[in-house]
Amino acid sequence: MCGPVLPFADIGLCDNLAPAGNSELPEPICWHEVLENHEMYESEDNEQKPALKDCRGIPVSYANSAAIEALEQAHESYLAFRGDPLEEINAVIKDHPGFILARLFKAAYLTQVMETRVRKELASTVAAASHLSADANERELLHLQAVTAWANDDVDGAIGAWESALARFPHDLLALQLLHLTHVLFGNVAGQRDVVGRVYRLWDASIDGFEFVLGFYAFGLEENRDFDRAERMAEASLSLREDHPYAVHALCHAMDMRGRQSDGLRFMYNHVSKWAQSELAIHLWWHTALLHLYQQDFERVLDIYDHELRRSQDHADRYEEFDASALLWRLELANVDVGQRWVELADKWAPAAKDTLYAFNNVHAMMAFAADSREAEMQQLLATNETYIDNGSAANIAAIRDVGLPFCRGIRHFQNERYAECVEEILPIRDNSELLGGSFVQRDVIGWTLLEAALRAGRFPLALAIANERCELKPTCPQHWIDISRAHEGLGEISLAVAAKAKAQSFLTARSRWMR
């Protein structure tokens, strides 16, 4: 018996799936048969054409050192958040159309975009790679299996294939990167850490790309609340490559999660020249703004939005606008007037009303639609997602059904001042929020929205419980003490409200001293 058959006809796309020059899609692939017979034809191929290796010693079936080097450059751009990896790999494919690994890299890159607009391009890239598979080696076949599974909405199958590639080739930095990022996308918190842990001891600074391994591990450790080790890993990564923005990102996360707002701001501004020109810059500015927000420095938050995050709205093909939505929504929760900023952001999100591929994007689109009172877009987003979970087969159906849709409905209730209904929608999902994907810091918007809705709905016992819980995690955050004060005041516990407000003021005073 062969393994599961993954026909391209099941991808669900309408046309142009075959690569240029081919009128038909490749035959379905029986992966178990391919891999079982691989050793035989690999030895035959090696007799005809000697295989080369990449910079980490992994065999490459395409015997052209210039092509391999160009692929490495594109991959480094992807790892380091510099340049345009897609443009670079397209140039490699144009110059070397028979280079299967270049097409596999492009397909892998497209898996992480999580937008419906790329599905046709992903499918055609996978199909083109499949046509080149006769001369592929074991590692390349495993990557082909992974991207084929992803194109067929089988994310678990893709993860399994990449896991097999990494187990067989522990220095397969592409497989490691894809596994780590996929676990971030789908909220597998332990997986973000453990996929690195499985190979970490087989790496060291003598192996090209070790700084990126350290960066992945730092973020995975931080998300699993191992903050001390996360910070050490991030610092080690930066010692090898001081402009590595993902390591900056991990270290900023760790400081945020520990409630070290002032330390985090010092670190971000001291290193801004190293990360501000990277492709991760808008997200890192979002983190910087968030640290200011916790300290009630709303003027600086709006300044960062206007001069840094708003730049993302100039790029029609990038979804960095979820950072903009996430920041403006938090300002709304803090009762800050953001003026007309929602209007242009909602315009940018409008096409996403039909985009059902990723729950994380959907909730941030809903924030913009709700804040700008766009009833038609809100209704369309909800209806499209409800249809999707009834008929789709993607791995994130549970995320949309169990977290995304309830939170979207909660956001709509909140903006319509139906705060009790908002609480009823969000309260059941708060302990299952990891399904949404992203990080703890990003998903914290669920808890904050629930808390603010509870306060405005007059559900003060619930509000106090949530505020206390949040404050225990970040006891130096003025915003949390202000929320505790409001809950006590609602319960008529005036002395406790005054004490909590004084605590908040003490941290605000410390912030003012630091700013001077």
C-alpha positions in Angstrom: 0.0 0.0 0.0 1.2 3.5 -0.8 0.8 6.5 1.4 -2.0 9.1 1.1 -2.6 10.3 -2.4 -2.6 14.1 -2.7 -4.0 15.1 -6.1 -3.6 18.7 -7.2 -7.1 18.6 -8.5 -8.2 18.6 -4.8 -6.6 22.0 -4.1 -9.8 23.7 -5.1 -8.5 26.3 -7.4 -10.0 27.1 -10.8 -7.2 27.4 -13.4 -3.6 28.0 -14.2 -2.3 25.4 -11.8 0.1 23.7 -14.1 3.6 25.2 -14.7 4.4 26.9 -17.9 4.7 24.6 -20.9 2.5 21.8 -19.3 -1.1 21.5 -20.2 -1.8 18.9 -17.4 -1.2 18.7 -13.7 1.2 16.0 -12.5 -0.1 12.6 -11.6 -1.0 12.1 -7.9 2.0 11.3 -5.8 2.2 8.2 -3.6 4.9 9.4 -1.1 5.6 6.1 0.6 6.5 4.4 -2.7 8.6 7.4 -3.7 10.6 7.4 -0.5 11.0 3.7 -0.3 12.5 3.5 -3.9 14.5 6.7 -3.5 17.8 5.2 -2.5 17.9 3.1 -5.7 17.4 6.0 -8.1 19.5 8.4 -6.1 22.6 6.1 -6.5 21.8 5.9 -10.3 21.6 9.7 -10.5 24.9 10.1 -8.7 26.6 8.0 -11.3 25.5 10.4 -14.0 25.8 13.7 -12.2 27.7 14.4 -8.9 25.6 16.1 -6.3 26.7 19.3 -4.6 26.1 20.4 -1.0 24.8 23.6 0.5 26.8 25.7 3.0 25.6 23.4 5.8 26.7 20.2 4.1 23.3 19.0 2.9 23.2 17.4 -0.5 21.5 19.3 -3.4 20.5 17.5 -6.5 21.0 20.4 -8.9 24.7 20.5 -9.7 25.2 24.2 -10.1 27.1 26.0 -7.4 26.0 29.5 -8.6 22.3 28.4 -8.3 22.8 27.0 -4.8 24.6 30.2 -3.7 21.8 32.4 -5.1 19.2 30.2 -3.2 21.3 30.7 0.0 21.2 34.4 -0.5 17.4 34.4 -0.9 17.0 32.2 2.2 19.3 34.6 4.2 17.1 37.5 3.2 14.1 35.5 4.5 15.8 34.6 7.7 17.2 38.1 8.4 14.0 40.0 7.3 16.0 41.9 4.7 15.3 42.5 1.0 12.6 40.6 -1.0 13.1 36.9 -0.8 10.3 36.2 -3.3 11.8 38.5 -5.9 15.2 37.0 -5.3 14.0 33.4 -5.7 11.9 34.3 -8.8 15.2 35.5 -10.3 16.9 32.2 -9.4 14.0 30.2 -11.0 14.2 32.3 -14.1 17.9 31.6 -14.5 17.7 27.9 -13.4 14.2 26.6 -14.3 15.3 23.0 -13.5 16.4 23.8 -9.9 13.7 22.0 -7.8 14.9 23.3 -4.5 14.4 26.9 -5.7 10.8 26.1 -6.5 10.4 24.3 -3.2 11.7 27.4 -1.3 9.3 29.6 -3.1 6.4 27.3 -2.3 7.5 27.1 1.3 7.7 30.9 1.5 4.1 31.2 0.1 2.8 28.8 2.7 3.5 31.4 5.4 1.7 34.2 3.7 -1.7 32.9 4.8 -3.7 34.9 2.3 -6.1 33.5 -0.3 -4.5 35.7 -3.0 -1.4 33.4 -3.1 -3.1 30.1 -3.3 -3.1 29.9 -7.1 0.6 30.8 -7.2 1.4 28.3 -4.5 -0.4 25.5 -6.4 1.4 26.3 -9.7 4.8 26.4 -7.9 4.2 23.0 -6.2 3.1 21.6 -9.6 6.2 22.9 -11.3 8.4 21.4 -8.5 6.6 18.0 -8.9 7.5 17.9 -12.6 11.2 18.1 -11.5 11.0 15.4 -8.8 12.5 12.5 -10.8 16.0 13.7 -10.0 15.2 15.0 -6.5 17.1 13.7 -3.5 15.5 12.5 -0.2 15.5 15.9 1.5 13.9 17.6 -1.5 11.2 15.0 -1.8 10.3 15.5 1.8 10.0 19.3 1.2 7.9 18.5 -1.9 5.7 16.3 0.2 5.3 19.1 2.7 4.3 21.9 0.3 2.0 19.5 -1.6 0.2 18.7 1.7 -0.1 22.4 2.5 -1.5 23.2 -0.9 -4.2 20.5 -0.2 -5.1 22.2 3.1 -3.3 19.5 5.1 -1.1 21.5 7.4 -0.5 18.5 9.7 0.8 16.6 6.8 3.1 19.4 5.9 4.4 19.6 9.5 5.0 15.9 9.5 7.0 16.0 6.3 9.1 18.9 7.4 9.7 17.1 10.8 10.9 14.1 8.8 13.3 16.3 6.8 14.7 17.9 10.0 15.1 14.6 11.7 17.0 13.2 8.7 19.0 16.5 8.2 19.3 18.3 11.5 21.0 21.3 9.8 18.1 21.8 7.4 17.6 25.4 8.4 14.7 25.9 6.0 12.7 23.0 7.5 13.5 24.4 11.0 12.3 27.8 10.1 9.1 26.6 8.5 8.2 24.4 11.4 8.9 27.2 13.9 6.9 29.8 12.0 4.0 27.4 11.3 3.7 26.6 15.0 3.6 30.4 15.6 0.9 30.7 13.0 -1.3 28.0 14.5 -0.7 28.6 18.2 1.3 25.5 19.0 3.2 27.1 21.8 5.3 24.1 22.9 6.1 23.3 19.3 7.7 26.7 18.7 10.3 25.8 21.3 10.6 22.0 21.0 11.2 21.9 17.2 14.4 23.8 17.9 15.2 21.8 21.0 15.3 18.6 18.9 18.3 19.8 16.9 19.8 22.5 19.0 22.7 20.4 20.4 23.7 19.5 16.9 24.4 23.1 16.0 27.1 25.5 17.0 28.6 28.8 15.9 30.8 27.1 13.3 27.7 26.2 11.3 26.3 28.9 8.9 23.0 30.3 10.2 23.5 29.4 13.9 22.4 33.0 14.9 19.0 32.3 13.4 18.6 29.0 15.3 19.3 31.0 18.5 16.6 33.5 17.5 14.0 30.8 16.9 14.9 29.2 20.2 14.7 32.5 22.1 11.2 33.2 20.9 10.0 29.7 21.6 11.4 29.8 25.1 9.8 33.2 25.7 6.4 31.9 24.6 6.8 29.1 27.1 7.6 31.5 29.8 11.3 30.5 30.2 12.2 34.1 30.2 15.8 33.9 31.6 16.9 31.4 29.0 15.0 33.2 26.2 16.9 36.4 27.0 20.3 34.6 27.0 19.5 33.0 23.7 18.4 36.3 22.1 21.6 38.0 23.4 23.7 35.2 22.0 22.1 35.6 18.7 22.7 39.3 18.7 26.3 38.8 19.6 26.7 36.8 16.3 24.5 39.2 14.3 23.7 42.5 15.9 21.1 43.4 13.3 19.0 40.2 13.6 15.5 41.6 14.1 13.9 38.3 15.2 16.3 38.1 18.1 15.5 41.8 19.0 11.8 40.7 18.7 12.3 37.8 21.1 14.1 39.9 23.7 11.5 42.6 23.5 8.8 40.0 24.0 10.6 38.6 27.1 10.8 42.1 28.6 7.2 42.9 27.9 6.0 39.6 29.4 8.0 40.3 32.5 6.4 43.7 32.9 9.8 45.5 32.3 8.4 48.3 30.2 11.2 50.8 30.9 13.9 48.2 30.2 12.2 47.2 27.1 11.9 50.8 25.8 15.6 51.4 26.6 16.6 48.3 24.7 14.4 49.1 21.7 15.6 52.7 21.3 19.2 51.7 21.9 19.0 49.2 19.1 16.7 51.1 16.7 19.4 51.7 14.2 19.9 47.9 13.9 16.2 47.0 13.3 14.4 50.0 11.9 15.4 49.2 8.3 14.4 45.5 8.4 11.2 44.0 7.1 10.2 43.4 10.7 10.4 47.1 11.5 6.7 47.9 11.6 6.0 45.0 14.0 8.9 46.1 16.2 7.6 49.6 16.2 4.2 48.1 17.3 6.0 46.4 20.2 7.6 49.7 21.1 4.3 51.5 21.0 2.7 48.8 23.2 5.4 49.4 25.9 4.5 53.1 25.8 0.8 52.2 25.9 1.2 50.2 29.1 2.7 53.3 30.7 -0.2 55.5 29.6 2.1 57.5 27.2 -0.7 57.8 24.6 0.8 60.8 22.8 3.9 58.8 22.0 1.8 55.8 20.9 -0.1 57.9 18.4 3.1 59.4 17.2 4.5 56.0 16.5 1.3 55.0 14.7 1.3 58.0 12.5 5.0 58.0 11.6 5.8 54.2 11.6 2.8 51.9 11.5 0.8 54.0 9.1 3.5 53.3 6.5 2.1 49.8 6.2 -1.0 51.1 4.6 1.0 52.1 1.5 1.6 48.4 0.6 -1.5 46.7 -1.0 0.2 43.3 -0.9 1.3 43.2 2.8 -0.8 42.4 5.8 1.2 44.4 8.3 -2.0 46.4 8.9 -3.0 43.9 11.6 -0.3 45.7 13.8 -2.1 49.0 13.0 -5.5 47.5 13.9 -4.1 45.9 17.1 -2.7 49.2 18.3 -5.7 51.4 17.5 -8.0 48.8 19.1 -6.0 48.9 22.3 -6.2 52.7 22.3 -9.9 52.3 22.1 -9.9 50.0 25.1 -7.9 52.7 27.0 -10.6 55.2 26.0 -8.2 57.2 23.8 -9.7 59.3 20.9 -7.9 58.1 17.7 -9.7 60.6 15.5 -10.3 59.5 11.8 -7.4 57.0 11.8 -9.8 54.0 11.5 -11.2 55.2 8.1 -8.2 54.6 5.9 -7.3 51.5 7.8 -10.8 50.0 7.3 -10.4 50.8 3.6 -7.2 48.8 3.5 -8.8 45.9 5.2 -11.9 45.9 3.0 -10.8 43.1 0.6 -10.2 40.9 3.7 -13.9 40.7 4.3 -13.9 37.7 1.9 -10.6 36.3 3.1 -11.2 33.2 5.2 -7.8 31.7 5.3 -6.6 32.8 8.7 -8.5 33.6 11.8 -5.8 36.0 13.2 -6.2 38.3 10.1 -10.0 38.1 10.4 -10.3 39.4 13.9 -8.0 42.4 13.1 -10.0 43.2 10.0 -13.2 43.1 12.2 -11.6 45.6 14.6 -11.3 48.1 11.7 -14.7 47.4 10.3 -16.4 47.7 13.7 -14.5 50.8 14.7 -15.5 52.5 11.5 -19.1 51.2 11.7 -18.9 49.3 8.4 -21.9 47.0 8.9 -21.7 45.5 5.4 -18.1 44.4 5.8 -18.8 43.0 9.2 -21.7 41.0 8.0 -19.8 39.8 5.0 -16.8 38.7 7.1 -19.0 36.8 9.5 -21.1 35.2 6.8 -18.1 34.1 4.8 -16.4 32.5 7.7 -19.6 30.7 8.8 -19.8 29.2 5.3 -16.2 28.3 5.4 -16.3 26.3 8.6 -19.3 24.4 7.2 -17.6 23.5 3.9 -13.8 24.0 4.2 -11.1 21.5 5.0 -8.3 23.7 6.2 -6.4 23.2 9.4 -7.5 26.5 10.9 -11.2 25.7 10.8 -11.1 25.1 14.6 -9.4 28.4 15.1 -12.1 30.2 13.1 -15.0 28.3 14.7 -13.8 28.2 18.3 -12.0 31.5 18.7 -12.0 33.7 15.6 -15.8 33.9 15.0 -16.7 34.4 18.7 -14.1 37.1 19.1 -15.3 38.8 15.9 -18.8 38.8 17.2 -17.6 40.1 20.5 -15.7 43.0 18.8 -18.9 43.9 17.0 -20.9 43.9 20.2 -18.3 46.0 21.9 -18.3 48.7 19.3 -22.1 48.8 19.4 -21.9 49.2 23.2 -23.6 45.9 23.8 -21.0 45.1 26.5 -22.9 42.3 28.2 -23.2 40.4 24.9 -19.5 41.0 24.3 -18.6 39.4 27.6 -20.8 36.4 26.8 -19.1 35.9 23.5 -15.5 36.2 24.7 -15.5 34.7 28.2 -15.8 31.1 27.0 -12.9 31.5 24.6 -10.3 33.1 26.8 -8.7 29.9 27.9 -8.6 28.6 24.3 -7.1 31.6 22.7 -3.9 29.9 21.6 -5.8 28.6 18.6 -5.9 32.1 17.2 -2.1 31.9 16.5 0.4 34.7 17.0 2.0 35.4 20.4 0.8 35.8 24.0 1.4 39.6 23.6 -0.8 39.7 20.5 -3.5 37.4 21.9 -3.6 39.6 25.0 -6.1 41.8 23.2 -8.7 39.1 23.8 -8.3 39.4 27.6 -8.1 43.1 27.6 -11.3 43.4 25.5 -13.1 41.1 27.8 -11.9 43.1 30.9 -13.0 46.4 29.4 -16.4 45.0 28.3 -16.9 43.6 31.9 -16.1 47.0 33.4 -18.5 48.8 31.0 -21.2 46.2 31.5 -21.1 46.6 35.3 -19.8 43.1 35.9 -17.4 44.3 38.5 -16.6 41.0 40.3 -15.6 39.4 37.0 -13.7 42.6 36.0 -11.8 42.6 39.3 -10.9 38.9 39.0 -9.5 39.4 35.4 -7.7 42.7 36.4 -6.1 41.0 39.3 -5.0 38.0 37.2 -3.5 40.4 34.6 -1.7 42.4 37.2 -0.1 39.4 38.8 1.6 38.7 35.4 2.8 42.3 35.0 2.7 44.0 38.5 4.7 47.0 37.3 2.2 48.0 34.6 0.2 51.2 35.4 -2.6 50.2 33.1 -3.4 47.0 35.2 -3.5 49.0 38.4 -5.9 51.5 36.8 -8.2 48.7 35.8 -8.1 47.2 39.3 -9.0 50.7 40.7 -12.0 50.9 38.3 -13.2 47.5 39.3 -13.0 48.3 43.1 -14.7 51.6 42.5 -17.6 49.8 40.7 -17.9 47.5 43.7 -18.1 50.5 46.1 -14.7 49.6 47.6 -13.4 53.1 47.6 -10.4 52.7 49.8 -9.1 49.8 47.7 -9.8 51.8 44.5 -7.7 54.7 45.9 -4.9 52.5 46.9 -4.8 50.8 43.4 -4.8 54.2 41.7 -1.9 55.4 43.9 0.0 52.3 42.9 -0.6 53.2 39.2 0.6 56.7 39.9 3.8 55.5 41.5 4.7 53.6 38.3 3.7 56.6 36.2 6.0 58.8 38.2 8.9 56.4 37.7 8.2 56.5 34.0 8.4 60.3 34.0 11.7 60.2 35.8 13.1 57.7 33.2 11.9 59.9 30.3 13.8 62.9 31.7 
